[in-house]
Structure formats: C-alpha cells, structure tokens
Amino acid sequence: MGSGTIAAVDLDAASLERLVPDELRRGDVSGEEALRISLERYAFAASQAGEGRLLDLACGVGYGTRYLTDHADQITEAVGVDVAETAVAYAEQRYANERTRFRASDAMAFHDPEGFDTVVSIETIEHLPDPAGLVARLVALLRPGGVLVASVPVTPSVDANPHHLHDFTARSFRRLFAGHGLDEQECLEQEQPFGLRAVLTRSEPRLESVRPNLPGWYLRHPGSLLRRLHSTLRYGFANRYLTIGWRKAD
C-alpha cells in the first residue's frame, strides 16, 4: 500500500465508526478485532467481484478499497466513495494508486453514468434513514450481470452504537434485496465475541464511544432491550454479521 508521510486530518481513530488501521492504539483489542473481520469481508468481496469497474460505497479511509484492487486482478478500476471529506483526503494520500481512486459524496446522491460491474457496501445500510432507498440506489448503479456485495450486523447494534439507526436479522436483511432481480450467490457469516465488562467500563479505546447511559436508553426503548436479551440468550456475548454476494440479472 502507499508509503511516505501522511498529512494529519481530523479523524477519530477510536470511534466505533472510523477504523484507521495505521492509528489503532496499543491494547485496543476490540479495534484489532474489528479490523480483522472488516478485512475478512473485503476478502469475501474480492472473491465475488466481477471483471471491470468496482464501487466501494461508504469506503471510510479507503483501506478496504485498496485491499480489493490488491487482491482482485479482474478489477480494472475501483472507486471509493465516502461522505466524509477528511476520510477521502486521507484515503487519497494513503491508499490511492493507478487503479484505486476516491471521491467525496453522500451515498444517496452519488451518481456515475458509466455504472459498475461490482458494487460493494460494507456496514452501511444500518446507518441510513431509508435502507430500502439505499438498496435501490446500489442496484441502480450496478450494470446488468454485475455483482453486489453488502453486509450488516444481524444481532442488535442500535442500543450500543449511537450511529446505527436500524437493527437487522438475517431474514430482514435478505428481504431488503428481494424484488430487485438479484440472485444470491454466496454469504459470509461472522461472529465477534465481546467482553461485557470491557463494554460497561469502556476500558478499551474503541469502546469509549459506546452509547452513554444504556439503562436509560433501555427504559425509553423497551423493544431494544428485548432484542438484546433475546440475542444474548441465543448467541451469548457476541455480535454477528452477515455479508452476501448477489448477481444482478442480465
């Protein structure tokens, strides 16, 4: 990947929503695990990617976009798009090369008249007010016969992560993509155990931005508490994620 001095930009590397591999703090076990499973998703996406142009929508600081071009020779051009201009500036300095470039844009406003042979959007849908609208946008950006790869948490996350607007199950996630002329090809299931004490005490850097006053949140949102209790009884103290690759009809 890129080398040399990277100019300072306003990035919170400890945030639950801003993973910066070069700036993970020592002892940040949850951050290191988050990076590991993120790269697993990108490895899955690389294995699914078609030949031609690729879009990585909500690419963050760009390490995943660059991973795709480094590990999938069939990609002729990868475009990473993120709403945060600071993240895109970092990505351009750290990860851009002749096959990898970056643009700043809102996901729902982004448009490219050429279209893409592969569209990737990792851990994005749970952030937006209109998940169905984003899915329609992703499909519209995809050329006929192209590949779409997307992922979400499929255990509750809204309670702990103040940036998440929706909880999904595997069933409700798949339902979002029904009726768009997509055939599911493969899926990747992941599990990320967490230490309850670490979450409650925020003893690791990446856990400092967990939603404050969780008991108060549960009092105001009893359905969220019920979903958390059900998930804990079923899976224990673990977050689960689902990444799916679909192919669009020709």
Rosetta silent file (secondary structure, phi, psi, omega in degrees, C-alpha in Angstrom):
SEQUENCE: MGSGTIAAVDLDAASLERLVPDELRRGDVSGEEALRISLERYAFAASQAGEGRLLDLACGVGYGTRYLTDHADQITEAVGVDVAETAVAYAEQRYANERTRFRASDAMAFHDPEGFDTVVSIETIEHLPDPAGLVARLVALLRPGGVLVASVPVTPSVDANPHHLHDFTARSFRRLFAGHGLDEQECLEQEQPFGLRAVLTRSEPRLESVRPNLPGWYLRHPGSLLRRLHSTLRYGFANRYLTIGWRKAD
SCORE:     score description
SCORE:     0.000 S_00000001
   1 L     0.000 -178.464 -174.482    0.000    0.000    0.000 S_00000001
   2 L   -61.145  160.361 -179.344    1.008    3.650   -0.086 S_00000001
   3 L  -136.098  178.840  179.385    4.035    4.930    1.794 S_00000001
   4 L    95.094 -176.100 -176.620    5.532    8.203    2.902 S_00000001
   5 L   -79.948  130.720  177.646    4.267   10.886    5.254 S_00000001
   6 L  -100.921  122.940 -179.982    0.501   11.143    5.624 S_00000001
   7 L   -62.746  145.034 -179.612   -0.745   14.633    6.347 S_00000001
   8 L   -67.302  135.485  174.547   -2.766   14.973    9.548 S_00000001
   9 L  -133.171  163.589 -174.577   -6.524   15.006    9.072 S_00000001
  10 L   -82.588   84.221  179.572   -9.386   15.231   11.562 S_00000001
  11 L  -123.833  131.664  174.658  -10.094   11.533   12.093 S_00000001
  12 L   -93.035   94.183 -174.590  -11.234    9.930   15.347 S_00000001
  13 L   -68.498  -16.428 -179.451   -9.428    6.615   15.033 S_00000001
  14 L   -92.606   -3.997 -177.758  -11.013    5.304   18.239 S_00000001
  15 L   -66.346  149.427  173.165  -14.574    5.866   17.059 S_00000001
  16 L   -61.621  -20.658 -173.551  -16.894    2.935   16.535 S_00000001
  17 L  -112.157    7.394 -179.597  -17.460    4.370   13.050 S_00000001
  18 L  -139.711   93.371 -178.733  -13.974    5.330   11.913 S_00000001
  19 L   -92.890  116.337 -179.154  -11.493    2.490   11.649 S_00000001
  20 L  -119.716   99.890 -172.909   -7.995    3.751   10.735 S_00000001
  21 H   -53.115  -40.801 -176.767   -5.580    0.787   10.625 S_00000001
  22 H   -69.846  -13.671 -174.035   -2.420    2.891   10.963 S_00000001
  23 H  -117.952   15.605  175.105   -3.751    4.592   14.092 S_00000001
  24 L   -62.126  132.779 -177.877   -5.079    1.705   16.162 S_00000001
  25 L   -79.913  150.639  177.023   -3.938    2.239   19.726 S_00000001
  26 L   -60.712  134.471  179.785   -1.878   -0.316   21.608 S_00000001
  27 L    84.887    2.141  179.588   -4.144   -2.591   23.630 S_00000001
  28 L   -83.479   78.507 -176.541   -7.202   -1.824   21.524 S_00000001
  29 H   -62.120  -43.318 -178.669   -8.355   -5.433   21.326 S_00000001
  30 H   -66.592  -35.212  177.395  -11.799   -4.542   20.010 S_00000001
  31 H   -66.554  -43.453  178.223  -10.261   -2.290   17.342 S_00000001
  32 H   -63.236  -39.536  178.609   -7.880   -5.009   16.164 S_00000001
  33 H   -68.972  -38.657  177.200  -10.754   -7.496   16.018 S_00000001
  34 H   -61.224  -40.316  178.033  -12.919   -5.003   14.129 S_00000001
  35 H   -66.134  -41.463 -179.422  -10.158   -4.593   11.544 S_00000001
  36 H   -59.716  -48.521 -176.796   -9.721   -8.357   11.218 S_00000001
  37 H   -73.869  -27.646  174.555  -13.377   -9.017   10.499 S_00000001
  38 H   -64.157  -44.376  179.207  -13.597   -5.980    8.210 S_00000001
  39 H   -67.158  -30.769  174.025  -10.743   -7.344    6.089 S_00000001
  40 H   -61.600  -40.272  178.451  -12.477  -10.736    6.034 S_00000001
  41 H   -65.126  -41.657  179.235  -15.491   -9.026    4.464 S_00000001
  42 H   -68.677  -33.385  174.993  -13.310   -7.343    1.880 S_00000001
  43 H   -63.949  -40.867  175.501  -11.593  -10.659    1.132 S_00000001
  44 H   -61.391  -45.144  179.538  -15.048  -12.141    0.541 S_00000001
  45 H   -61.673  -39.569  178.200  -15.938   -9.198   -1.709 S_00000001
  46 H   -62.178  -36.721 -179.863  -12.708   -9.677   -3.676 S_00000001
  47 H   -71.057  -22.559 -178.577  -13.622  -13.321   -4.248 S_00000001
  48 H   -94.527  -20.865 -169.590  -17.043  -12.294   -5.579 S_00000001
  49 L   -59.392  140.689  176.034  -16.006   -9.288   -7.681 S_00000001
  50 L   -87.374  177.251  178.663  -16.600   -9.351  -11.400 S_00000001
  51 L   -79.901  134.488  176.319  -14.288   -8.116  -14.109 S_00000001
  52 E   121.604 -146.703 -174.785  -14.309   -4.366  -14.716 S_00000001
  53 E   -80.271  143.777  179.266  -15.196   -1.303  -12.645 S_00000001
  54 E  -129.416  139.947  173.786  -15.884   -1.532   -8.905 S_00000001
  55 E  -113.440  128.971  172.116  -17.581    0.864   -6.499 S_00000001
  56 E  -112.030   98.638 -173.136  -16.902    0.762   -2.750 S_00000001
  57 E   -90.857  128.565 -171.074  -19.673    2.929   -1.314 S_00000001
  58 L    68.543   60.237 -171.347  -19.050    4.294    2.202 S_00000001
  59 L   -83.921   -6.346 -176.871  -15.389    3.326    1.976 S_00000001
  60 L    62.864 -135.018 -177.457  -14.201    5.138    5.105 S_00000001
  61 L   -84.524    2.221  167.059  -10.468    5.864    4.964 S_00000001
  62 L    97.137    0.762 -177.910  -10.045    3.559    1.972 S_00000001
  63 H   -64.379  -34.074  179.829   -8.082    0.547    3.239 S_00000001
  64 H   -71.392  -38.870  177.700  -10.793   -1.829    2.006 S_00000001
  65 H   -60.493  -45.234  178.638  -10.963   -0.281   -1.450 S_00000001
  66 H   -66.620  -36.522  176.126   -7.219   -0.695   -1.833 S_00000001
  67 H   -57.208  -41.335 -178.209   -7.442   -4.262   -0.498 S_00000001
  68 H   -62.031  -45.701 -179.257   -9.862   -5.048   -3.321 S_00000001
  69 H   -72.230  -28.215  178.102   -7.544   -3.843   -6.088 S_00000001
  70 H   -73.935  -22.952 -173.017   -4.552   -5.539   -4.444 S_00000001
  71 H  -118.543    2.820  179.090   -6.347   -8.891   -4.242 S_00000001
  72 L  -137.788   94.250 -176.507   -8.608   -8.973   -7.306 S_00000001
  73 L   -64.412  -20.012 -178.247   -6.735   -8.534  -10.596 S_00000001
  74 L   -73.310  -12.523  177.704  -10.008   -8.601  -12.527 S_00000001
  75 E   -79.713  118.221 -179.647  -10.891   -5.148  -11.172 S_00000001
  76 E   -85.119  -28.643  178.948   -9.800   -2.584  -13.739 S_00000001
  77 E  -156.334  132.441  175.182  -10.748    0.452  -11.625 S_00000001
  78 E  -116.998  131.455  178.080  -12.002    0.842   -8.063 S_00000001
  79 E  -115.446  116.206  175.227  -13.764    3.995   -6.902 S_00000001
  80 E   -95.364  131.139 -177.153  -14.095    4.508   -3.145 S_00000001
  81 E  -125.386  132.670  175.703  -16.813    6.948   -2.084 S_00000001
  82 E  -145.014  150.877 -178.016  -17.411    8.374    1.380 S_00000001
  83 L   -74.882  -23.884 -176.004  -19.421   11.294    2.731 S_00000001
  84 L   -86.160  113.496 -178.891  -16.564   12.461    4.997 S_00000001
  85 H   -63.519  -33.247  178.154  -14.173   14.696    3.081 S_00000001
  86 H   -64.968  -39.767  178.340  -11.471   14.186    5.725 S_00000001
  87 H   -65.613  -40.843  179.492  -11.666   10.413    5.261 S_00000001
  88 H   -66.516  -39.349  177.499  -11.444   10.784    1.480 S_00000001
  89 H   -61.326  -42.454  177.268   -8.452   13.122    1.808 S_00000001
  90 H   -62.954  -46.462 -178.978   -6.698   10.518    3.964 S_00000001
  91 H   -58.920  -42.205 -178.930   -7.625    7.728    1.524 S_00000001
  92 H   -63.226  -35.923  179.682   -6.210    9.662   -1.434 S_00000001
  93 H   -77.662  -37.983 -170.227   -2.886   10.110    0.342 S_00000001
  94 H   -92.826  -35.618 -167.299   -2.617    6.648    1.877 S_00000001
  95 L  -124.930   -8.023 -178.464   -4.307    4.210   -0.491 S_00000001
  96 L   -70.374  145.985  170.149   -4.800    5.693   -3.981 S_00000001
  97 E  -151.823 -164.742 -174.025   -2.880    4.248   -6.930 S_00000001
  98 L   -65.718  -20.244  179.739   -3.356    3.841  -10.664 S_00000001
  99 L  -113.378    2.206 -174.236   -6.351    1.513  -10.171 S_00000001
 100 E  -133.732  119.379  178.541   -7.759    2.977   -6.946 S_00000001
 101 E  -137.702  169.055 -170.943   -9.241    6.444   -6.551 S_00000001
 102 E  -136.445  148.630  178.756  -11.599    8.190   -4.153 S_00000001
 103 E  -138.370  146.202  175.299  -14.460   10.673   -4.246 S_00000001
 104 E   -94.918  123.250  178.864  -16.400   12.556   -1.573 S_00000001
 105 L  -166.637  149.757  169.435  -20.177   12.167   -1.897 S_00000001
 106 L   -68.449  140.351 -177.258  -23.292   11.297    0.038 S_00000001
 107 L   -58.424  -40.414 -176.022  -24.297    7.702   -0.676 S_00000001
 108 L   -78.429  -15.378 -179.910  -27.811    8.639   -1.750 S_00000001
 109 L  -100.446  -13.866 -174.759  -26.584   11.439   -4.028 S_00000001
 110 L   -65.373  137.577  178.860  -23.700    9.604   -5.696 S_00000001
 111 L  -144.656  141.358  175.145  -24.085    9.024   -9.422 S_00000001
 112 L  -141.802  114.143 -173.842  -21.804    7.640  -12.118 S_00000001
 113 L   -64.867  -21.118 -179.814  -23.207    7.413  -15.660 S_00000001
 114 L   -75.594  -27.796 -175.571  -20.876    4.530  -16.606 S_00000001
 115 L    76.877  175.641 -175.052  -22.181    2.194  -13.928 S_00000001
 116 E  -134.826  147.776  176.784  -20.192   -0.546  -12.208 S_00000001
 117 E   -82.667  -22.301  175.477  -19.604   -4.266  -12.675 S_00000001
 118 E  -140.390  133.862  174.947  -19.278   -4.722   -8.904 S_00000001
 119 E  -122.364  126.375 -179.381  -20.795   -2.637   -6.109 S_00000001
 120 E  -120.368  133.545  174.644  -19.581   -3.133   -2.539 S_00000001
 121 E  -145.588  103.707 -172.021  -21.097   -1.502    0.544 S_00000001
 122 E  -100.198  122.965  176.207  -19.837   -2.842    3.860 S_00000001
 123 L    52.040   53.916 -178.017  -21.644   -1.988    7.119 S_00000001
 124 L  -118.792  -42.798 -167.553  -23.506    0.952    5.587 S_00000001
 125 H   -60.079  -34.020 -177.100  -27.222    0.187    5.412 S_00000001
 126 H   -69.295  -11.581 -176.665  -27.801    0.297    9.177 S_00000001
 127 H   -89.597  -19.596 -168.171  -26.670    3.954    9.232 S_00000001
 128 L  -100.503  146.812  179.854  -29.192    5.476    6.823 S_00000001
 129 L   -61.274  -29.848 -174.528  -32.776    6.561    7.497 S_00000001
 130 L  -122.030   80.177 -179.472  -34.011    4.805    4.331 S_00000001
 131 H   -58.073  -40.898 -179.224  -32.361    1.367    3.950 S_00000001
 132 H   -64.243  -36.700  177.631  -34.688    0.356    1.112 S_00000001
 133 H   -65.010  -38.605  177.623  -33.809    3.538   -0.757 S_00000001
 134 H   -66.051  -42.080  179.444  -30.099    2.811   -0.448 S_00000001
 135 H   -60.206  -44.234  177.769  -30.557   -0.733   -1.730 S_00000001
 136 H   -60.335  -36.633  178.643  -32.435    0.599   -4.767 S_00000001
 137 H   -66.304  -44.254  179.187  -29.563    3.048   -5.314 S_00000001
 138 H   -60.116  -43.728 -179.218  -26.948    0.285   -5.143 S_00000001
 139 H   -65.961  -38.600 -179.698  -28.859   -1.820   -7.644 S_00000001
 140 H   -65.192  -30.737  179.408  -29.288    1.154   -9.994 S_00000001
 141 H   -77.811  -10.694 -173.815  -25.503    1.728  -10.003 S_00000001
 142 E   -94.153  131.302  176.349  -24.899   -1.906  -10.976 S_00000001
 143 E   -70.445  155.635  175.073  -24.621   -2.964  -14.596 S_00000001
 144 E   -55.442  136.498 -177.796  -26.663   -5.963  -15.810 S_00000001
 145 E    80.212    1.206 -177.759  -24.951   -9.190  -14.784 S_00000001
 146 E   -79.633  174.119 -175.649  -22.954   -7.345  -12.134 S_00000001
 147 E  -114.312  133.731  175.652  -22.201   -8.351   -8.538 S_00000001
 148 E  -117.318  127.969  177.935  -23.465   -6.608   -5.410 S_00000001
 149 E  -123.289  125.059 -179.816  -21.825   -7.288   -2.030 S_00000001
 150 E  -143.094  156.609 -179.710  -23.294   -5.811    1.167 S_00000001
 151 E  -143.750  155.613  173.216  -23.140   -6.505    4.882 S_00000001
 152 E  -149.490  161.075  165.499  -24.883   -5.571    8.143 S_00000001
 153 E   -68.794  139.867  177.721  -24.843   -6.638   11.782 S_00000001
 154 L  -116.944   17.120  161.990  -27.532   -9.275   12.309 S_00000001
 155 L  -119.308  163.183 -175.471  -27.579   -9.001   16.086 S_00000001
 156 L   -56.803  140.801  177.533  -28.758   -5.809   17.822 S_00000001
 157 L  -138.452  -20.111 -177.429  -26.460   -2.816   17.462 S_00000001
 158 L   -60.655  -35.207 -177.260  -28.660    0.265   17.790 S_00000001
 159 L   -64.024  -44.897 -175.464  -28.583    0.083   21.587 S_00000001
 160 L   -87.712  -31.067 -173.672  -24.774    0.239   21.903 S_00000001
 161 L  -107.391  108.260 -176.347  -23.857    2.184   18.769 S_00000001
 162 L   -67.915   -9.890  178.929  -25.403    5.672   18.589 S_00000001
 163 L   -88.281  -10.900 -178.059  -24.578    5.884   14.858 S_00000001
 164 L   -92.854  136.413 -177.862  -26.818    2.941   13.930 S_00000001
 165 L  -106.224  -16.026 -174.355  -30.472    3.589   13.068 S_00000001
 166 L  -139.955  141.925  167.444  -31.709    0.051   12.347 S_00000001
 167 L   -98.426  142.812  178.284  -31.366   -3.458   13.725 S_00000001
 168 L  -127.539  151.903  163.569  -31.442   -6.334   11.225 S_00000001
 169 L  -108.371  169.568  176.717  -31.797  -10.072   11.303 S_00000001
 170 H   -57.595  -38.716 -178.726  -30.536  -12.309    8.506 S_00000001
 171 H   -68.236  -46.278 -177.550  -34.127  -12.600    7.296 S_00000001
 172 H   -69.700  -30.340  175.977  -34.929   -8.884    7.320 S_00000001
 173 H   -65.495  -48.442  179.137  -31.623   -8.095    5.607 S_00000001
 174 H   -62.720  -34.177 -178.432  -32.331  -10.521    2.777 S_00000001
 175 H   -63.246  -31.726  178.521  -35.866   -9.184    2.487 S_00000001
 176 H   -57.728  -32.456 -173.247  -34.483   -5.726    1.637 S_00000001
 177 H   -95.674   -3.811  178.849  -32.970   -7.092   -1.571 S_00000001
 178 L   -68.135  145.505  176.935  -35.978   -9.107   -2.709 S_00000001
 179 L    82.654   10.882  179.467  -37.700   -7.873   -5.853 S_00000001
 180 L  -110.672   12.873  179.137  -34.602   -6.263   -7.371 S_00000001
 181 L    70.724   34.194 -178.896  -33.713   -9.004   -9.844 S_00000001
 182 E  -112.055  139.804  174.391  -30.832  -10.307   -7.710 S_00000001
 183 E  -112.201  123.203  178.897  -29.750  -13.920   -7.198 S_00000001
 184 E   -67.614  131.178 -178.569  -27.852  -14.699   -4.011 S_00000001
 185 E  -100.430  -57.675 -179.635  -24.523  -16.343   -4.813 S_00000001
 186 E  -148.505  165.398  175.750  -22.675  -16.824   -1.515 S_00000001
 187 E  -140.854  157.559  177.136  -22.654  -15.462    2.008 S_00000001
 188 E  -123.449  122.787  175.931  -20.159  -14.924    4.815 S_00000001
 189 E  -106.283  135.013 -178.603  -21.251  -15.248    8.446 S_00000001
 190 E  -131.485  150.770  176.410  -19.041  -13.771   11.161 S_00000001
 191 E  -130.041  135.222 -178.672  -19.083  -13.713   14.939 S_00000001
 192 E  -127.463   96.361  177.198  -17.277  -11.190   17.138 S_00000001
 193 E   -62.302  148.959  174.366  -17.276  -12.014   20.880 S_00000001
 194 L  -134.942  151.193  177.335  -17.134   -9.058   23.239 S_00000001
 195 L   -87.934  120.997 -177.789  -16.342   -8.726   26.922 S_00000001
 196 H   -60.103  -40.633 -179.679  -19.293   -7.365   28.855 S_00000001
 197 H   -62.787  -41.001  179.648  -17.019   -5.807   31.466 S_00000001
 198 H   -62.490  -38.289  179.307  -14.982   -4.027   28.783 S_00000001
 199 H   -67.400  -46.327 -175.973  -18.165   -2.587   27.278 S_00000001
 200 H   -67.989  -35.383 -178.571  -19.587   -1.432   30.613 S_00000001
 201 H   -93.561   -8.432 -177.799  -16.309    0.114   31.799 S_00000001
 202 L    52.378   46.913 -172.190  -15.247    1.372   28.333 S_00000001
 203 L   -82.907   -6.524  177.241  -11.773    0.113   29.152 S_00000001
 204 L  -116.196  147.905 -174.345  -10.614   -0.076   25.516 S_00000001
 205 H   -52.265  -43.565 -174.855  -10.192    2.951   23.230 S_00000001
 206 H   -71.494  -16.374 -179.487  -12.759    1.845   20.663 S_00000001
 207 H   -90.870   -1.960 -178.931  -15.396    1.303   23.346 S_00000001
 208 H   -65.849  -23.839 -177.479  -15.227    4.883   24.611 S_00000001
 209 H  -100.376   14.822  171.473  -17.912    5.909   22.110 S_00000001
 210 L   -59.815  147.159 -176.249  -20.449    3.229   23.106 S_00000001
 211 L   -51.708  128.187  177.413  -23.831    4.857   23.734 S_00000001
 212 L   -71.876  155.527  174.922  -23.826    6.556   27.147 S_00000001
 213 L    52.794   56.682  178.468  -26.436    5.696   29.789 S_00000001
 214 H   -58.069  -41.213  177.419  -27.552    2.386   28.313 S_00000001
 215 H   -56.212  -41.331  177.971  -30.005    1.712   31.179 S_00000001
 216 H   -64.049  -39.263  176.880  -31.754    4.981   30.342 S_00000001
 217 H   -59.359  -45.192 -178.289  -31.835    4.009   26.657 S_00000001
 218 H   -66.514  -34.672  176.803  -33.470    0.681   27.504 S_00000001
 219 H   -62.779  -38.171 -179.506  -36.075    2.398   29.701 S_00000001
 220 H   -82.457  -20.695 -177.268  -37.047    4.605   26.763 S_00000001
 221 L  -132.691   73.756 -176.303  -36.789    1.784   24.201 S_00000001
 222 H   -61.893  -28.848  177.044  -38.018   -1.460   25.807 S_00000001
 223 H   -63.905  -34.961  177.611  -38.134   -3.208   22.432 S_00000001
 224 H   -65.584  -39.859  176.810  -34.406   -2.657   22.099 S_00000001
 225 H   -63.699  -42.577  179.379  -33.854   -4.305   25.491 S_00000001
 226 H   -62.936  -40.541  177.920  -35.963   -7.304   24.460 S_00000001
 227 H   -64.396  -39.807  178.566  -33.947   -7.710   21.250 S_00000001
 228 H   -65.345  -43.996  179.672  -30.696   -7.552   23.226 S_00000001
 229 H   -62.469  -42.622  179.106  -31.901  -10.137   25.773 S_00000001
 230 H   -62.698  -44.100  179.664  -33.054  -12.486   23.000 S_00000001
 231 H   -63.422  -41.687 -178.876  -29.729  -12.147   21.176 S_00000001
 232 H   -66.330  -40.939  177.826  -27.739  -12.760   24.363 S_00000001
 233 H   -64.125  -34.251 -177.133  -29.731  -15.856   25.242 S_00000001
 234 H   -83.082  -42.396 -171.173  -29.225  -17.210   21.716 S_00000001
 235 H  -117.031   -6.832 -174.475  -25.635  -16.181   20.947 S_00000001
 236 L    76.168 -159.888 -179.454  -24.090  -15.117   24.256 S_00000001
 237 L   -84.993   81.330 -177.589  -21.900  -12.019   24.391 S_00000001
 238 E  -154.591  140.596  169.502  -21.169  -11.844   20.673 S_00000001
 239 E   -94.583  142.983  178.964  -22.010   -9.658   17.714 S_00000001
 240 E  -122.524  147.411 -176.222  -22.855  -11.416   14.479 S_00000001
 241 E  -134.689  149.317  178.236  -22.553  -10.094   10.920 S_00000001
 242 E  -129.563  127.343  174.582  -23.775  -11.238    7.530 S_00000001
 243 E  -118.684  130.970 -176.309  -22.185  -10.384    4.168 S_00000001
 244 E  -126.691  140.536  170.877  -23.950  -11.516    0.986 S_00000001
 245 E  -107.623  125.259  177.381  -22.948  -11.513   -2.658 S_00000001
 246 E  -116.125  155.762  171.802  -25.753  -11.211   -5.228 S_00000001
 247 E  -117.067  132.748  179.544  -25.681  -11.233   -9.028 S_00000001
 248 E   -81.064  142.122  179.019  -27.947   -8.919  -10.993 S_00000001
 249 L   -60.249  145.982  179.631  -29.969  -10.373  -13.847 S_00000001
 250 L   -68.570    0.000    0.000  -28.569   -9.741  -17.341 S_00000001
